[in-house]
């Protein structure tokens, strides 16, 4: 079957964006792992609820400005934050 060239172009753009998102997430997690190691070395708690709330509010506003569903963006960010906290707890526990 011959693929529609317009659809193929859209799909190529989606594939490129997906690849960029993976690289951006990988970089974000490299940085948050350094934060986790720093927190563990300095006996700081793995979570910072007040910062998390500020970040969520900031990113909800960015999502609204970008015409992205703020509920979706909050769910996505909370998923990332939960994973970061899990990594920070592991760093604190020496895993």
HTML snippet that shows the backbone in 3Dmol.js (N, CA, C, O; Angstrom):
<script src="https://3Dmol.org/build/3Dmol-min.js"></script>
<div id="view" style="width:600px;height:400px;position:relative"></div>
<script>
const pdb = `
ATOM      1  N   UNK A   1       0.843  -1.181   0.000  1.00  0.00           N
ATOM      2  CA  UNK A   1       0.000   0.000   0.000  1.00  0.00           C
ATOM      3  C   UNK A   1       0.890   1.246   0.000  1.00  0.00           C
ATOM      4  O   UNK A   1       1.850   1.338   0.765  1.00  0.00           O
ATOM      5  N   UNK A   2       0.564   2.173  -0.844  1.00  0.00           N
ATOM      6  CA  UNK A   2       1.305   3.433  -0.931  1.00  0.00           C
ATOM      7  C   UNK A   2       0.732   4.383   0.113  1.00  0.00           C
ATOM      8  O   UNK A   2      -0.476   4.606   0.195  1.00  0.00           O
ATOM      9  N   UNK A   3       1.664   4.944   0.924  1.00  0.00           N
ATOM     10  CA  UNK A   3       1.217   5.848   1.987  1.00  0.00           C
ATOM     11  C   UNK A   3       0.969   7.246   1.422  1.00  0.00           C
ATOM     12  O   UNK A   3       1.700   7.731   0.559  1.00  0.00           O
ATOM     13  N   UNK A   4      -0.063   7.861   1.928  1.00  0.00           N
ATOM     14  CA  UNK A   4      -0.404   9.240   1.580  1.00  0.00           C
ATOM     15  C   UNK A   4       0.767  10.138   1.974  1.00  0.00           C
ATOM     16  O   UNK A   4       1.192  10.103   3.129  1.00  0.00           O
ATOM     17  N   UNK A   5       1.305  10.945   1.048  1.00  0.00           N
ATOM     18  CA  UNK A   5       2.479  11.772   1.370  1.00  0.00           C
ATOM     19  C   UNK A   5       2.204  12.837   2.433  1.00  0.00           C
ATOM     20  O   UNK A   5       3.098  13.182   3.206  1.00  0.00           O
ATOM     21  N   UNK A   6       0.999  13.349   2.478  1.00  0.00           N
ATOM     22  CA  UNK A   6       0.661  14.348   3.510  1.00  0.00           C
ATOM     23  C   UNK A   6       0.672  13.684   4.877  1.00  0.00           C
ATOM     24  O   UNK A   6       1.251  14.214   5.825  1.00  0.00           O
ATOM     25  N   UNK A   7       0.031  12.523   4.980  1.00  0.00           N
ATOM     26  CA  UNK A   7       0.013  11.766   6.237  1.00  0.00           C
ATOM     27  C   UNK A   7       1.428  11.360   6.637  1.00  0.00           C
ATOM     28  O   UNK A   7       1.787  11.426   7.813  1.00  0.00           O
ATOM     29  N   UNK A   8       2.226  10.944   5.667  1.00  0.00           N
ATOM     30  CA  UNK A   8       3.616  10.562   5.944  1.00  0.00           C
ATOM     31  C   UNK A   8       4.400  11.749   6.512  1.00  0.00           C
ATOM     32  O   UNK A   8       5.221  11.579   7.413  1.00  0.00           O
ATOM     33  N   UNK A   9       4.149  12.935   5.990  1.00  0.00           N
ATOM     34  CA  UNK A   9       4.815  14.134   6.501  1.00  0.00           C
ATOM     35  C   UNK A   9       4.415  14.442   7.925  1.00  0.00           C
ATOM     36  O   UNK A   9       5.260  14.780   8.754  1.00  0.00           O
ATOM     37  N   UNK A  10       3.122  14.327   8.214  1.00  0.00           N
ATOM     38  CA  UNK A  10       2.661  14.531   9.589  1.00  0.00           C
ATOM     39  C   UNK A  10       3.311  13.520  10.521  1.00  0.00           C
ATOM     40  O   UNK A  10       3.786  13.869  11.602  1.00  0.00           O
ATOM     41  N   UNK A  11       3.326  12.272  10.094  1.00  0.00           N
ATOM     42  CA  UNK A  11       3.894  11.217  10.946  1.00  0.00           C
ATOM     43  C   UNK A  11       5.380  11.422  11.170  1.00  0.00           C
ATOM     44  O   UNK A  11       5.880  11.161  12.264  1.00  0.00           O
ATOM     45  N   UNK A  12       6.093  11.881  10.159  1.00  0.00           N
ATOM     46  CA  UNK A  12       7.524  12.153  10.334  1.00  0.00           C
ATOM     47  C   UNK A  12       7.727  13.273  11.353  1.00  0.00           C
ATOM     48  O   UNK A  12       8.637  13.205  12.178  1.00  0.00           O
ATOM     49  N   UNK A  13       6.891  14.291  11.297  1.00  0.00           N
ATOM     50  CA  UNK A  13       6.993  15.378  12.288  1.00  0.00           C
ATOM     51  C   UNK A  13       6.709  14.859  13.691  1.00  0.00           C
ATOM     52  O   UNK A  13       7.408  15.221  14.637  1.00  0.00           O
ATOM     53  N   UNK A  14       5.694  14.017  13.834  1.00  0.00           N
ATOM     54  CA  UNK A  14       5.378  13.426  15.140  1.00  0.00           C
ATOM     55  C   UNK A  14       6.559  12.595  15.640  1.00  0.00           C
ATOM     56  O   UNK A  14       6.937  12.685  16.808  1.00  0.00           O
ATOM     57  N   UNK A  15       7.140  11.782  14.748  1.00  0.00           N
ATOM     58  CA  UNK A  15       8.290  10.963  15.133  1.00  0.00           C
ATOM     59  C   UNK A  15       9.457  11.827  15.603  1.00  0.00           C
ATOM     60  O   UNK A  15      10.124  11.489  16.582  1.00  0.00           O
ATOM     61  N   UNK A  16       9.704  12.927  14.921  1.00  0.00           N
ATOM     62  CA  UNK A  16      10.788  13.837  15.318  1.00  0.00           C
ATOM     63  C   UNK A  16      10.516  14.468  16.678  1.00  0.00           C
ATOM     64  O   UNK A  16      11.417  14.576  17.509  1.00  0.00           O
ATOM     65  N   UNK A  17       9.286  14.881  16.899  1.00  0.00           N
ATOM     66  CA  UNK A  17       8.913  15.477  18.190  1.00  0.00           C
ATOM     67  C   UNK A  17       9.043  14.447  19.302  1.00  0.00           C
ATOM     68  O   UNK A  17       9.555  14.758  20.378  1.00  0.00           O
ATOM     69  N   UNK A  18       8.578  13.212  19.051  1.00  0.00           N
ATOM     70  CA  UNK A  18       8.702  12.153  20.058  1.00  0.00           C
ATOM     71  C   UNK A  18      10.168  11.920  20.417  1.00  0.00           C
ATOM     72  O   UNK A  18      10.499  11.773  21.593  1.00  0.00           O
ATOM     73  N   UNK A  19      11.037  11.886  19.428  1.00  0.00           N
ATOM     74  CA  UNK A  19      12.466  11.684  19.687  1.00  0.00           C
ATOM     75  C   UNK A  19      13.032  12.841  20.518  1.00  0.00           C
ATOM     76  O   UNK A  19      13.806  12.620  21.449  1.00  0.00           O
ATOM     77  N   UNK A  20      12.648  14.055  20.183  1.00  0.00           N
ATOM     78  CA  UNK A  20      13.122  15.221  20.945  1.00  0.00           C
ATOM     79  C   UNK A  20      12.628  15.158  22.384  1.00  0.00           C
ATOM     80  O   UNK A  20      13.372  15.484  23.309  1.00  0.00           O
ATOM     81  N   UNK A  21      11.369  14.738  22.583  1.00  0.00           N
ATOM     82  CA  UNK A  21      10.828  14.637  23.948  1.00  0.00           C
ATOM     83  C   UNK A  21      11.615  13.610  24.766  1.00  0.00           C
ATOM     84  O   UNK A  21      11.898  13.847  25.940  1.00  0.00           O
ATOM     85  N   UNK A  22      11.965  12.485  24.169  1.00  0.00           N
ATOM     86  CA  UNK A  22      12.732  11.469  24.883  1.00  0.00           C
ATOM     87  C   UNK A  22      14.089  12.022  25.302  1.00  0.00           C
ATOM     88  O   UNK A  22      14.529  11.804  26.431  1.00  0.00           O
ATOM     89  N   UNK A  23      14.750  12.734  24.401  1.00  0.00           N
ATOM     90  CA  UNK A  23      16.060  13.311  24.734  1.00  0.00           C
ATOM     91  C   UNK A  23      15.934  14.387  25.814  1.00  0.00           C
ATOM     92  O   UNK A  23      16.787  14.484  26.696  1.00  0.00           O
ATOM     93  N   UNK A  24      14.890  15.183  25.747  1.00  0.00           N
ATOM     94  CA  UNK A  24      14.673  16.217  26.762  1.00  0.00           C
ATOM     95  C   UNK A  24      14.379  15.575  28.121  1.00  0.00           C
ATOM     96  O   UNK A  24      14.908  16.017  29.140  1.00  0.00           O
ATOM     97  N   UNK A  25      13.544  14.540  28.140  1.00  0.00           N
ATOM     98  CA  UNK A  25      13.258  13.844  29.402  1.00  0.00           C
ATOM     99  C   UNK A  25      14.517  13.195  29.971  1.00  0.00           C
ATOM    100  O   UNK A  25      14.743  13.225  31.181  1.00  0.00           O
ATOM    101  N   UNK A  26      15.332  12.614  29.101  1.00  0.00           N
ATOM    102  CA  UNK A  26      16.580  12.003  29.567  1.00  0.00           C
ATOM    103  C   UNK A  26      17.479  13.052  30.217  1.00  0.00           C
ATOM    104  O   UNK A  26      18.065  12.798  31.269  1.00  0.00           O
ATOM    105  N   UNK A  27      17.591  14.207  29.612  1.00  0.00           N
ATOM    106  CA  UNK A  27      18.408  15.280  30.187  1.00  0.00           C
ATOM    107  C   UNK A  27      17.821  15.763  31.506  1.00  0.00           C
ATOM    108  O   UNK A  27      18.558  16.011  32.461  1.00  0.00           O
ATOM    109  N   UNK A  28      16.512  15.898  31.564  1.00  0.00           N
ATOM    110  CA  UNK A  28      15.855  16.326  32.801  1.00  0.00           C
ATOM    111  C   UNK A  28      16.156  15.338  33.921  1.00  0.00           C
ATOM    112  O   UNK A  28      16.461  15.744  35.042  1.00  0.00           O
ATOM    113  N   UNK A  29      16.073  14.045  33.625  1.00  0.00           N
ATOM    114  CA  UNK A  29      16.323  13.038  34.653  1.00  0.00           C
ATOM    115  C   UNK A  29      17.798  12.983  35.041  1.00  0.00           C
ATOM    116  O   UNK A  29      18.110  12.678  36.192  1.00  0.00           O
ATOM    117  N   UNK A  30      18.714  13.269  34.117  1.00  0.00           N
ATOM    118  CA  UNK A  30      20.133  13.352  34.496  1.00  0.00           C
ATOM    119  C   UNK A  30      20.325  14.463  35.545  1.00  0.00           C
ATOM    120  O   UNK A  30      21.057  14.288  36.520  1.00  0.00           O
ATOM    121  N   UNK A  31      19.668  15.584  35.330  1.00  0.00           N
ATOM    122  CA  UNK A  31      19.796  16.711  36.258  1.00  0.00           C
ATOM    123  C   UNK A  31      19.122  16.383  37.590  1.00  0.00           C
ATOM    124  O   UNK A  31      19.683  16.658  38.651  1.00  0.00           O
ATOM    125  N   UNK A  32      17.927  15.800  37.541  1.00  0.00           N
ATOM    126  CA  UNK A  32      17.248  15.493  38.798  1.00  0.00           C
ATOM    127  C   UNK A  32      17.959  14.386  39.572  1.00  0.00           C
ATOM    128  O   UNK A  32      17.848  14.327  40.797  1.00  0.00           O
ATOM    129  N   UNK A  33      18.688  13.508  38.880  1.00  0.00           N
ATOM    130  CA  UNK A  33      19.494  12.516  39.602  1.00  0.00           C
ATOM    131  C   UNK A  33      20.623  13.205  40.369  1.00  0.00           C
ATOM    132  O   UNK A  33      20.952  12.806  41.486  1.00  0.00           O
ATOM    133  N   UNK A  34      21.211  14.233  39.772  1.00  0.00           N
ATOM    134  CA  UNK A  34      22.237  15.010  40.475  1.00  0.00           C
ATOM    135  C   UNK A  34      21.623  15.718  41.681  1.00  0.00           C
ATOM    136  O   UNK A  34      22.249  15.798  42.738  1.00  0.00           O
ATOM    137  N   UNK A  35      20.413  16.228  41.529  1.00  0.00           N
ATOM    138  CA  UNK A  35      19.711  16.863  42.646  1.00  0.00           C
ATOM    139  C   UNK A  35      19.478  15.834  43.753  1.00  0.00           C
ATOM    140  O   UNK A  35      19.684  16.127  44.931  1.00  0.00           O
ATOM    141  N   UNK A  36      19.047  14.625  43.373  1.00  0.00           N
ATOM    142  CA  UNK A  36      18.809  13.571  44.356  1.00  0.00           C
ATOM    143  C   UNK A  36      20.073  13.202  45.117  1.00  0.00           C
ATOM    144  O   UNK A  36      20.034  13.009  46.332  1.00  0.00           O
ATOM    145  N   UNK A  37      21.192  13.104  44.410  1.00  0.00           N
ATOM    146  CA  UNK A  37      22.464  12.800  45.063  1.00  0.00           C
ATOM    147  C   UNK A  37      22.851  13.924  46.023  1.00  0.00           C
ATOM    148  O   UNK A  37      23.333  13.669  47.127  1.00  0.00           O
ATOM    149  N   UNK A  38      22.638  15.163  45.596  1.00  0.00           N
ATOM    150  CA  UNK A  38      22.941  16.311  46.455  1.00  0.00           C
ATOM    151  C   UNK A  38      22.063  16.294  47.703  1.00  0.00           C
ATOM    152  O   UNK A  38      22.551  16.495  48.815  1.00  0.00           O
ATOM    153  N   UNK A  39      20.774  16.055  47.514  1.00  0.00           N
ATOM    154  CA  UNK A  39      19.859  16.006  48.655  1.00  0.00           C
ATOM    155  C   UNK A  39      20.260  14.897  49.620  1.00  0.00           C
ATOM    156  O   UNK A  39      20.256  15.101  50.834  1.00  0.00           O
ATOM    157  N   UNK A  40      20.603  13.734  49.096  1.00  0.00           N
ATOM    158  CA  UNK A  40      20.999  12.606  49.948  1.00  0.00           C
ATOM    159  C   UNK A  40      22.265  12.944  50.726  1.00  0.00           C
ATOM    160  O   UNK A  40      22.356  12.658  51.920  1.00  0.00           O
ATOM    161  N   UNK A  41      23.236  13.549  50.058  1.00  0.00           N
ATOM    162  CA  UNK A  41      24.504  13.892  50.703  1.00  0.00           C
ATOM    163  C   UNK A  41      24.341  14.967  51.766  1.00  0.00           C
ATOM    164  O   UNK A  41      25.146  15.062  52.692  1.00  0.00           O
ATOM    165  N   UNK A  42      23.301  15.771  51.632  1.00  0.00           N
ATOM    166  CA  UNK A  42      23.086  16.887  52.558  1.00  0.00           C
ATOM    167  C   UNK A  42      21.876  16.683  53.465  1.00  0.00           C
ATOM    168  O   UNK A  42      21.380  17.632  54.073  1.00  0.00           O
ATOM    169  N   UNK A  43      21.409  15.452  53.550  1.00  0.00           N
ATOM    170  CA  UNK A  43      20.284  15.077  54.419  1.00  0.00           C
ATOM    171  C   UNK A  43      19.042  15.940  54.189  1.00  0.00           C
ATOM    172  O   UNK A  43      18.355  16.321  55.136  1.00  0.00           O
ATOM    173  N   UNK A  44      18.769  16.236  52.934  1.00  0.00           N
ATOM    174  CA  UNK A  44      17.577  16.998  52.578  1.00  0.00           C
ATOM    175  C   UNK A  44      16.465  16.024  52.198  1.00  0.00           C
ATOM    176  O   UNK A  44      16.751  14.935  51.701  1.00  0.00           O
ATOM    177  N   UNK A  45      15.219  16.389  52.420  1.00  0.00           N
ATOM    178  CA  UNK A  45      14.118  15.475  52.085  1.00  0.00           C
ATOM    179  C   UNK A  45      14.024  15.269  50.572  1.00  0.00           C
ATOM    180  O   UNK A  45      14.354  16.167  49.797  1.00  0.00           O
ATOM    181  N   UNK A  46      13.572  14.083  50.158  1.00  0.00           N
ATOM    182  CA  UNK A  46      13.480  13.810  48.724  1.00  0.00           C
ATOM    183  C   UNK A  46      12.396  14.619  48.013  1.00  0.00           C
ATOM    184  O   UNK A  46      12.484  14.828  46.803  1.00  0.00           O
ATOM    185  N   UNK A  47      11.393  15.070  48.731  1.00  0.00           N
ATOM    186  CA  UNK A  47      10.302  15.841  48.117  1.00  0.00           C
ATOM    187  C   UNK A  47      10.288  17.261  48.666  1.00  0.00           C
ATOM    188  O   UNK A  47      10.701  17.510  49.798  1.00  0.00           O
ATOM    189  N   UNK A  48       9.807  18.181  47.847  1.00  0.00           N
ATOM    190  CA  UNK A  48       9.643  19.579  48.246  1.00  0.00           C
ATOM    191  C   UNK A  48       8.253  20.016  47.779  1.00  0.00           C
ATOM    192  O   UNK A  48       8.108  20.620  46.717  1.00  0.00           O
ATOM    193  N   UNK A  49       7.224  19.700  48.591  1.00  0.00           N
ATOM    194  CA  UNK A  49       5.838  19.957  48.157  1.00  0.00           C
ATOM    195  C   UNK A  49       5.558  21.400  47.755  1.00  0.00           C
ATOM    196  O   UNK A  49       4.786  21.632  46.825  1.00  0.00           O
ATOM    197  N   UNK A  50       6.160  22.368  48.425  1.00  0.00           N
ATOM    198  CA  UNK A  50       5.865  23.763  48.051  1.00  0.00           C
ATOM    199  C   UNK A  50       6.435  24.078  46.667  1.00  0.00           C
ATOM    200  O   UNK A  50       5.786  24.765  45.878  1.00  0.00           O
ATOM    201  N   UNK A  51       7.638  23.587  46.362  1.00  0.00           N
ATOM    202  CA  UNK A  51       8.196  23.795  45.015  1.00  0.00           C
ATOM    203  C   UNK A  51       7.349  23.065  43.976  1.00  0.00           C
ATOM    204  O   UNK A  51       7.086  23.599  42.899  1.00  0.00           O
ATOM    205  N   UNK A  52       6.926  21.857  44.298  1.00  0.00           N
ATOM    206  CA  UNK A  52       6.110  21.088  43.357  1.00  0.00           C
ATOM    207  C   UNK A  52       4.838  21.855  43.006  1.00  0.00           C
ATOM    208  O   UNK A  52       4.462  21.933  41.836  1.00  0.00           O
ATOM    209  N   UNK A  53       4.179  22.418  44.010  1.00  0.00           N
ATOM    210  CA  UNK A  53       2.949  23.176  43.763  1.00  0.00           C
ATOM    211  C   UNK A  53       3.217  24.420  42.922  1.00  0.00           C
ATOM    212  O   UNK A  53       2.436  24.756  42.032  1.00  0.00           O
ATOM    213  N   UNK A  54       4.333  25.105  43.210  1.00  0.00           N
ATOM    214  CA  UNK A  54       4.686  26.283  42.403  1.00  0.00           C
ATOM    215  C   UNK A  54       4.945  25.877  40.954  1.00  0.00           C
ATOM    216  O   UNK A  54       4.506  26.556  40.026  1.00  0.00           O
ATOM    217  N   UNK A  55       5.657  24.771  40.765  1.00  0.00           N
ATOM    218  CA  UNK A  55       5.953  24.295  39.415  1.00  0.00           C
ATOM    219  C   UNK A  55       4.671  23.917  38.667  1.00  0.00           C
ATOM    220  O   UNK A  55       4.508  24.243  37.491  1.00  0.00           O
ATOM    221  N   UNK A  56       3.783  23.239  39.351  1.00  0.00           N
ATOM    222  CA  UNK A  56       2.532  22.837  38.708  1.00  0.00           C
ATOM    223  C   UNK A  56       1.731  24.067  38.294  1.00  0.00           C
ATOM    224  O   UNK A  56       1.206  24.119  37.182  1.00  0.00           O
ATOM    225  N   UNK A  57       1.634  25.044  39.170  1.00  0.00           N
ATOM    226  CA  UNK A  57       0.908  26.274  38.830  1.00  0.00           C
ATOM    227  C   UNK A  57       1.567  26.973  37.636  1.00  0.00           C
ATOM    228  O   UNK A  57       0.879  27.431  36.723  1.00  0.00           O
ATOM    229  N   UNK A  58       2.890  27.052  37.648  1.00  0.00           N
ATOM    230  CA  UNK A  58       3.620  27.705  36.551  1.00  0.00           C
ATOM    231  C   UNK A  58       3.392  26.968  35.229  1.00  0.00           C
ATOM    232  O   UNK A  58       3.156  27.591  34.194  1.00  0.00           O
ATOM    233  N   UNK A  59       3.465  25.643  35.275  1.00  0.00           N
ATOM    234  CA  UNK A  59       3.326  24.874  34.044  1.00  0.00           C
ATOM    235  C   UNK A  59       1.875  24.795  33.564  1.00  0.00           C
ATOM    236  O   UNK A  59       1.624  24.667  32.366  1.00  0.00           O
ATOM    237  N   UNK A  60       0.926  24.871  34.490  1.00  0.00           N
ATOM    238  CA  UNK A  60      -0.483  24.959  34.064  1.00  0.00           C
ATOM    239  C   UNK A  60      -0.695  26.257  33.277  1.00  0.00           C
ATOM    240  O   UNK A  60      -1.389  26.268  32.260  1.00  0.00           O
ATOM    241  N   UNK A  61      -0.094  27.345  33.755  1.00  0.00           N
ATOM    242  CA  UNK A  61      -0.210  28.630  33.062  1.00  0.00           C
ATOM    243  C   UNK A  61       0.456  28.553  31.687  1.00  0.00           C
ATOM    244  O   UNK A  61      -0.096  29.037  30.699  1.00  0.00           O
ATOM    245  N   UNK A  62       1.639  27.945  31.627  1.00  0.00           N
ATOM    246  CA  UNK A  62       2.308  27.772  30.336  1.00  0.00           C
ATOM    247  C   UNK A  62       1.448  26.942  29.390  1.00  0.00           C
ATOM    248  O   UNK A  62       1.347  27.251  28.202  1.00  0.00           O
ATOM    249  N   UNK A  63       0.833  25.894  29.915  1.00  0.00           N
ATOM    250  CA  UNK A  63      -0.026  25.038  29.092  1.00  0.00           C
ATOM    251  C   UNK A  63      -1.205  25.840  28.547  1.00  0.00           C
ATOM    252  O   UNK A  63      -1.533  25.746  27.364  1.00  0.00           O
ATOM    253  N   UNK A  64      -1.833  26.621  29.405  1.00  0.00           N
ATOM    254  CA  UNK A  64      -2.955  27.451  28.951  1.00  0.00           C
ATOM    255  C   UNK A  64      -2.508  28.397  27.847  1.00  0.00           C
ATOM    256  O   UNK A  64      -3.186  28.541  26.829  1.00  0.00           O
ATOM    257  N   UNK A  65      -1.356  29.044  28.053  1.00  0.00           N
ATOM    258  CA  UNK A  65      -0.830  29.979  27.054  1.00  0.00           C
ATOM    259  C   UNK A  65      -0.531  29.273  25.727  1.00  0.00           C
ATOM    260  O   UNK A  65      -0.650  29.868  24.656  1.00  0.00           O
ATOM    261  N   UNK A  66      -0.142  28.000  25.812  1.00  0.00           N
ATOM    262  CA  UNK A  66       0.185  27.219  24.612  1.00  0.00           C
ATOM    263  C   UNK A  66      -1.029  26.492  24.040  1.00  0.00           C
ATOM    264  O   UNK A  66      -0.908  25.724  23.086  1.00  0.00           O
ATOM    265  N   UNK A  67      -2.186  26.736  24.622  1.00  0.00           N
ATOM    266  CA  UNK A  67      -3.440  26.092  24.221  1.00  0.00           C
ATOM    267  C   UNK A  67      -3.357  24.567  24.356  1.00  0.00           C
ATOM    268  O   UNK A  67      -3.841  23.820  23.506  1.00  0.00           O
ATOM    269  N   UNK A  68      -2.727  24.133  25.452  1.00  0.00           N
ATOM    270  CA  UNK A  68      -2.654  22.721  25.814  1.00  0.00           C
ATOM    271  C   UNK A  68      -3.512  22.544  27.061  1.00  0.00           C
ATOM    272  O   UNK A  68      -3.505  23.401  27.945  1.00  0.00           O
ATOM    273  N   UNK A  69      -4.231  21.469  27.136  1.00  0.00           N
ATOM    274  CA  UNK A  69      -5.104  21.202  28.276  1.00  0.00           C
ATOM    275  C   UNK A  69      -4.285  21.219  29.568  1.00  0.00           C
ATOM    276  O   UNK A  69      -3.400  20.381  29.739  1.00  0.00           O
ATOM    277  N   UNK A  70      -4.564  22.164  30.488  1.00  0.00           N
ATOM    278  CA  UNK A  70      -3.789  22.243  31.726  1.00  0.00           C
ATOM    279  C   UNK A  70      -3.969  21.012  32.607  1.00  0.00           C
ATOM    280  O   UNK A  70      -3.063  20.665  33.364  1.00  0.00           O
ATOM    281  N   UNK A  71      -5.112  20.350  32.526  1.00  0.00           N
ATOM    282  CA  UNK A  71      -5.313  19.113  33.299  1.00  0.00           C
ATOM    283  C   UNK A  71      -4.342  18.039  32.825  1.00  0.00           C
ATOM    284  O   UNK A  71      -3.719  17.351  33.634  1.00  0.00           O
ATOM    285  N   UNK A  72      -4.219  17.904  31.511  1.00  0.00           N
ATOM    286  CA  UNK A  72      -3.277  16.940  30.950  1.00  0.00           C
ATOM    287  C   UNK A  72      -1.854  17.280  31.364  1.00  0.00           C
ATOM    288  O   UNK A  72      -1.095  16.402  31.775  1.00  0.00           O
ATOM    289  N   UNK A  73      -1.489  18.562  31.255  1.00  0.00           N
ATOM    290  CA  UNK A  73      -0.114  18.953  31.583  1.00  0.00           C
ATOM    291  C   UNK A  73       0.181  18.700  33.052  1.00  0.00           C
ATOM    292  O   UNK A  73       1.293  18.302  33.398  1.00  0.00           O
ATOM    293  N   UNK A  74      -0.802  18.925  33.926  1.00  0.00           N
ATOM    294  CA  UNK A  74      -0.593  18.662  35.347  1.00  0.00           C
ATOM    295  C   UNK A  74      -0.412  17.164  35.603  1.00  0.00           C
ATOM    296  O   UNK A  74       0.469  16.774  36.368  1.00  0.00           O
ATOM    297  N   UNK A  75      -1.232  16.327  34.975  1.00  0.00           N
ATOM    298  CA  UNK A  75      -1.083  14.882  35.133  1.00  0.00           C
ATOM    299  C   UNK A  75       0.293  14.422  34.662  1.00  0.00           C
ATOM    300  O   UNK A  75       0.940  13.605  35.317  1.00  0.00           O
ATOM    301  N   UNK A  76       0.729  14.947  33.536  1.00  0.00           N
ATOM    302  CA  UNK A  76       2.028  14.593  32.978  1.00  0.00           C
ATOM    303  C   UNK A  76       3.145  15.018  33.926  1.00  0.00           C
ATOM    304  O   UNK A  76       4.063  14.243  34.195  1.00  0.00           O
ATOM    305  N   UNK A  77       3.068  16.247  34.432  1.00  0.00           N
ATOM    306  CA  UNK A  77       4.094  16.741  35.344  1.00  0.00           C
ATOM    307  C   UNK A  77       4.081  15.973  36.661  1.00  0.00           C
ATOM    308  O   UNK A  77       5.143  15.648  37.191  1.00  0.00           O
ATOM    309  N   UNK A  78       2.921  15.683  37.188  1.00  0.00           N
ATOM    310  CA  UNK A  78       2.848  14.915  38.439  1.00  0.00           C
ATOM    311  C   UNK A  78       3.472  13.527  38.265  1.00  0.00           C
ATOM    312  O   UNK A  78       4.136  13.025  39.172  1.00  0.00           O
ATOM    313  N   UNK A  79       3.259  12.916  37.109  1.00  0.00           N
ATOM    314  CA  UNK A  79       3.882  11.622  36.822  1.00  0.00           C
ATOM    315  C   UNK A  79       5.402  11.753  36.879  1.00  0.00           C
ATOM    316  O   UNK A  79       6.078  10.918  37.480  1.00  0.00           O
ATOM    317  N   UNK A  80       5.930  12.792  36.260  1.00  0.00           N
ATOM    318  CA  UNK A  80       7.375  13.020  36.265  1.00  0.00           C
ATOM    319  C   UNK A  80       7.864  13.304  37.684  1.00  0.00           C
ATOM    320  O   UNK A  80       8.868  12.738  38.116  1.00  0.00           O
ATOM    321  N   UNK A  81       7.169  14.170  38.408  1.00  0.00           N
ATOM    322  CA  UNK A  81       7.570  14.500  39.781  1.00  0.00           C
ATOM    323  C   UNK A  81       7.581  13.253  40.658  1.00  0.00           C
ATOM    324  O   UNK A  81       8.513  13.050  41.435  1.00  0.00           O
ATOM    325  N   UNK A  82       6.562  12.428  40.539  1.00  0.00           N
ATOM    326  CA  UNK A  82       6.519  11.197  41.339  1.00  0.00           C
ATOM    327  C   UNK A  82       7.709  10.303  41.035  1.00  0.00           C
ATOM    328  O   UNK A  82       8.276   9.696  41.944  1.00  0.00           O
ATOM    329  N   UNK A  83       8.089  10.217  39.782  1.00  0.00           N
ATOM    330  CA  UNK A  83       9.243   9.396  39.399  1.00  0.00           C
ATOM    331  C   UNK A  83      10.541  10.001  39.949  1.00  0.00           C
ATOM    332  O   UNK A  83      11.415   9.275  40.422  1.00  0.00           O
ATOM    333  N   UNK A  84      10.660  11.313  39.888  1.00  0.00           N
ATOM    334  CA  UNK A  84      11.844  11.991  40.431  1.00  0.00           C
ATOM    335  C   UNK A  84      11.945  11.748  41.939  1.00  0.00           C
ATOM    336  O   UNK A  84      13.025  11.447  42.447  1.00  0.00           O
ATOM    337  N   UNK A  85      10.833  11.877  42.650  1.00  0.00           N
ATOM    338  CA  UNK A  85      10.838  11.652  44.106  1.00  0.00           C
ATOM    339  C   UNK A  85      11.244  10.215  44.409  1.00  0.00           C
ATOM    340  O   UNK A  85      11.988   9.966  45.358  1.00  0.00           O
ATOM    341  N   UNK A  86      10.763   9.280  43.617  1.00  0.00           N
ATOM    342  CA  UNK A  86      11.144   7.878  43.808  1.00  0.00           C
ATOM    343  C   UNK A  86      12.654   7.716  43.649  1.00  0.00           C
ATOM    344  O   UNK A  86      13.286   7.006  44.430  1.00  0.00           O
ATOM    345  N   UNK A  87      13.230   8.366  42.651  1.00  0.00           N
ATOM    346  CA  UNK A  87      14.679   8.314  42.451  1.00  0.00           C
ATOM    347  C   UNK A  87      15.411   8.960  43.629  1.00  0.00           C
ATOM    348  O   UNK A  87      16.433   8.449  44.087  1.00  0.00           O
ATOM    349  N   UNK A  88      14.883  10.084  44.116  1.00  0.00           N
ATOM    350  CA  UNK A  88      15.525  10.771  45.242  1.00  0.00           C
ATOM    351  C   UNK A  88      15.468   9.906  46.505  1.00  0.00           C
ATOM    352  O   UNK A  88      16.426   9.874  47.278  1.00  0.00           O
ATOM    353  N   UNK A  89      14.361   9.215  46.714  1.00  0.00           N
ATOM    354  CA  UNK A  89      14.265   8.317  47.871  1.00  0.00           C
ATOM    355  C   UNK A  89      15.269   7.175  47.746  1.00  0.00           C
ATOM    356  O   UNK A  89      15.877   6.769  48.736  1.00  0.00           O
ATOM    357  N   UNK A  90      15.442   6.660  46.534  1.00  0.00           N
ATOM    358  CA  UNK A  90      16.425   5.598  46.322  1.00  0.00           C
ATOM    359  C   UNK A  90      17.834   6.110  46.584  1.00  0.00           C
ATOM    360  O   UNK A  90      18.652   5.391  47.159  1.00  0.00           O
ATOM    361  N   UNK A  91      18.130   7.326  46.176  1.00  0.00           N
ATOM    362  CA  UNK A  91      19.455   7.903  46.425  1.00  0.00           C
ATOM    363  C   UNK A  91      19.676   8.075  47.919  1.00  0.00           C
ATOM    364  O   UNK A  91      20.769   7.815  48.423  1.00  0.00           O
ATOM    365  N   UNK A  92      18.645   8.510  48.626  1.00  0.00           N
ATOM    366  CA  UNK A  92      18.761   8.690  50.068  1.00  0.00           C
ATOM    367  C   UNK A  92      18.972   7.341  50.763  1.00  0.00           C
ATOM    368  O   UNK A  92      19.731   7.234  51.725  1.00  0.00           O
ATOM    369  N   UNK A  93      18.285   6.319  50.255  1.00  0.00           N
ATOM    370  CA  UNK A  93      18.381   4.986  50.864  1.00  0.00           C
ATOM    371  C   UNK A  93      19.626   4.229  50.411  1.00  0.00           C
ATOM    372  O   UNK A  93      19.880   3.112  50.864  1.00  0.00           O
ATOM    373  N   UNK A  94      20.404   4.843  49.512  1.00  0.00           N
ATOM    374  CA  UNK A  94      21.641   4.219  49.059  1.00  0.00           C
ATOM    375  C   UNK A  94      21.459   3.137  48.008  1.00  0.00           C
ATOM    376  O   UNK A  94      22.317   2.265  47.871  1.00  0.00           O
ATOM    377  N   UNK A  95      20.377   3.175  47.276  1.00  0.00           N
ATOM    378  CA  UNK A  95      20.141   2.168  46.227  1.00  0.00           C
ATOM    379  C   UNK A  95      20.650   2.610  44.901  1.00  0.00           C
ATOM    380  O   UNK A  95      20.528   1.879  43.919  1.00  0.00           O
TER     381      UNK A  95
END
`;
const viewer = $3Dmol.createViewer("view");
viewer.addModel(pdb, "pdb");
viewer.setStyle({}, {cartoon: {color: "spectrum"}});
viewer.zoomTo();
viewer.render();
</script>
